[in-house]
Amino acid sequence: MPMEITFELSDEDLDHFRSVMRDSRERISELDDNTLIRNTRELIDQIRTSNASEFVRERIGLMETLISMTVDPHWAMQAQDRPKVMQALAYFSEPDDLIPDEIPGLGFLDDAIMIEIVCRDLKHEIEAYRDFCVYRVAEVHLSGREVLDTERSEWLEDRRRQLHFRMHRRRRMRESRGD
């Protein structure tokens, strides 16, 4: 019979985890971004073939989103966000993390916690990226063009126009209600 355990991390605990992430990046600073991404993808594959808990498995999708944000040429992640993601990926690239991955049931728990911390820190950026992806798919579907056939500036201009249209529509609705 499975057992559920709930715990709360204090601000000090979260600061400690963030510090461990930063230290990981410093310890393996010789690895470039592509190596960190490749190592993280290998960890994702390892977790998928393991008997990791549901908590851990649910975070894999978040990790894949973080990787996509870093490699998507149309998104072009902002410079101030990239180090946070790369610190997290560095943690996953380090074989000796807080809880060795080989420990059954617990090995990937620290990895999942790190994913959760980074995703909370980048919540708004992740939401914006997901919105961008949905928008991109809709545009490809409507225009019939492939993603790679469209320049990034075209995507941004189209998105800007869409946001302006929505803003004006909301203003008209508010004015018609007398707000």
C-alpha positions as CSV (number, residue, x, y, z in Angstrom):
1,M,0.0,0.0,0.0
2,P,1.5,3.4,-1.0
3,M,2.2,6.0,1.6
4,E,2.0,9.8,1.1
5,I,4.3,12.1,3.0
6,T,3.9,15.8,3.0
7,F,6.5,18.3,4.2
8,E,7.1,22.0,4.1
9,L,10.4,23.6,3.2
10,S,11.2,26.9,5.1
11,D,12.7,29.9,3.4
12,E,16.1,28.9,4.9
13,D,15.7,25.4,3.4
14,L,14.9,26.9,0.0
15,D,17.9,29.2,0.3
16,H,20.0,26.1,1.0
17,F,18.7,24.3,-2.0
18,R,19.4,27.3,-4.2
19,S,22.9,27.6,-2.8
20,V,23.5,23.9,-3.6
21,M,22.4,24.6,-7.2
22,R,24.8,27.5,-7.5
23,D,27.6,25.5,-6.0
24,S,26.9,22.7,-8.5
25,R,27.4,25.1,-11.4
26,E,30.7,26.3,-10.0
27,R,32.0,22.7,-9.4
28,I,31.3,21.7,-13.0
29,S,31.9,25.1,-14.7
30,E,33.9,23.4,-17.4
31,L,30.7,22.0,-18.9
32,D,29.1,24.1,-21.6
33,D,25.3,24.6,-21.9
34,N,24.9,21.9,-24.5
35,T,26.6,19.3,-22.3
36,L,24.4,20.3,-19.3
37,I,21.3,20.0,-21.5
38,R,22.4,16.6,-22.9
39,N,23.2,15.3,-19.3
40,T,19.8,16.5,-18.1
41,R,18.0,14.7,-21.0
42,E,19.9,11.6,-20.0
43,L,18.7,12.0,-16.4
44,I,15.1,12.4,-17.7
45,D,15.5,9.1,-19.6
46,Q,16.9,7.4,-16.5
47,I,14.0,8.6,-14.4
48,R,11.5,7.4,-17.0
49,T,12.9,3.9,-16.9
50,S,13.1,3.9,-13.1
51,N,10.4,3.2,-10.5
52,A,10.5,6.9,-9.4
53,S,7.6,8.2,-7.5
54,E,4.7,10.1,-9.1
55,F,6.0,13.3,-7.5
56,V,9.2,12.9,-9.4
57,R,7.6,11.8,-12.6
58,E,5.3,14.9,-12.6
59,R,8.3,17.2,-12.5
60,I,9.9,15.6,-15.7
61,G,7.5,17.6,-17.9
62,L,8.6,20.8,-16.1
63,M,12.2,19.9,-16.7
64,E,11.5,19.4,-20.4
65,T,9.8,22.8,-20.6
66,L,12.9,24.4,-19.0
67,I,15.1,22.7,-21.6
68,S,12.8,23.8,-24.4
69,M,13.0,27.4,-23.2
70,T,16.7,27.3,-23.5
71,V,17.0,25.7,-26.9
72,D,13.9,27.2,-28.7
73,P,15.4,29.7,-31.3
74,H,12.1,31.5,-31.6
75,W,11.7,32.1,-27.8
76,A,15.3,33.4,-27.3
77,M,15.3,33.2,-23.5
78,Q,16.3,36.4,-21.8
79,A,19.8,36.6,-20.5
80,Q,18.9,37.1,-16.8
81,D,16.8,33.9,-16.8
82,R,19.3,31.6,-18.5
83,P,21.7,31.3,-15.5
84,K,18.9,30.1,-13.2
85,V,18.0,27.3,-15.6
86,M,21.6,26.4,-16.3
87,Q,22.3,26.2,-12.5
88,A,19.4,23.7,-12.2
89,L,20.7,21.7,-15.2
90,A,24.2,21.7,-13.6
91,Y,22.7,20.1,-10.5
92,F,21.2,17.3,-12.6
93,S,24.6,16.9,-14.4
94,E,26.4,16.3,-11.2
95,P,26.5,12.5,-10.3
96,D,26.9,13.1,-6.6
97,D,23.9,15.2,-5.6
98,L,22.2,15.5,-2.2
99,I,20.5,12.1,-2.4
100,P,22.3,9.5,-4.7
101,D,20.0,8.6,-7.5
102,E,20.5,4.9,-6.9
103,I,18.6,4.9,-3.6
104,P,15.2,3.3,-4.3
105,G,12.2,5.5,-3.7
106,L,14.2,8.6,-2.7
107,G,17.1,8.9,-5.2
108,F,15.4,11.4,-7.5
109,L,13.5,13.3,-4.7
110,D,16.2,16.0,-4.4
111,D,16.2,16.4,-8.2
112,A,12.4,16.8,-8.2
113,I,12.6,19.4,-5.4
114,M,15.2,21.3,-7.4
115,I,12.9,21.3,-10.4
116,E,10.1,22.6,-8.3
117,I,12.2,25.4,-6.9
118,V,13.4,26.6,-10.3
119,C,10.0,26.4,-11.8
120,R,8.5,28.4,-9.0
121,D,11.3,31.0,-9.4
122,L,10.6,31.1,-13.2
123,K,6.8,30.7,-13.0
124,H,5.9,33.7,-15.0
125,E,8.6,33.0,-17.7
126,I,7.3,29.4,-18.0
127,E,3.7,30.6,-18.3
128,A,4.8,33.1,-21.0
129,Y,6.7,30.4,-22.9
130,R,3.7,28.0,-22.8
131,D,1.5,30.8,-24.1
132,F,4.0,31.5,-26.8
133,C,4.0,27.8,-27.8
134,V,0.2,27.7,-28.0
135,Y,0.2,30.9,-30.0
136,R,2.9,29.6,-32.3
137,V,1.0,26.3,-33.0
138,A,-2.2,28.3,-33.6
139,E,-0.4,30.6,-36.1
140,V,1.1,27.7,-37.9
141,H,-2.3,26.0,-38.1
142,L,-4.0,29.2,-39.4
143,S,-1.2,30.3,-41.8
144,G,-0.3,26.9,-43.1
145,R,3.4,27.8,-42.7
146,E,6.0,25.8,-40.9
147,V,7.5,27.2,-37.7
148,L,11.0,27.3,-39.3
149,D,9.7,29.3,-42.3
150,T,8.7,32.1,-40.1
151,E,11.2,34.7,-38.8
152,R,11.1,35.4,-35.1
153,S,10.4,39.1,-35.8
154,E,7.3,38.0,-37.6
155,W,6.1,36.0,-34.6
156,L,6.7,38.9,-32.3
157,E,5.0,41.4,-34.6
158,D,2.0,39.1,-34.9
159,R,1.8,38.6,-31.2
160,R,2.1,42.3,-30.5
161,R,-0.8,43.0,-32.9
162,Q,-2.9,40.3,-31.2
163,L,-2.2,41.8,-27.8
164,H,-3.1,45.3,-29.0
165,F,-6.3,44.0,-30.5
166,R,-7.3,42.3,-27.3
167,M,-6.4,45.4,-25.2
168,H,-8.6,47.6,-27.5
169,R,-11.5,45.0,-27.4
170,R,-11.4,45.0,-23.6
171,R,-11.4,48.7,-23.5
172,R,-14.4,48.9,-25.8
173,M,-16.2,46.3,-23.7
174,R,-15.5,48.3,-20.5
175,E,-16.6,51.6,-22.1
176,S,-19.9,50.0,-23.3
177,R,-20.6,48.8,-19.8
178,G,-20.0,52.3,-18.4
179,D,-17.0,51.2,-16.3
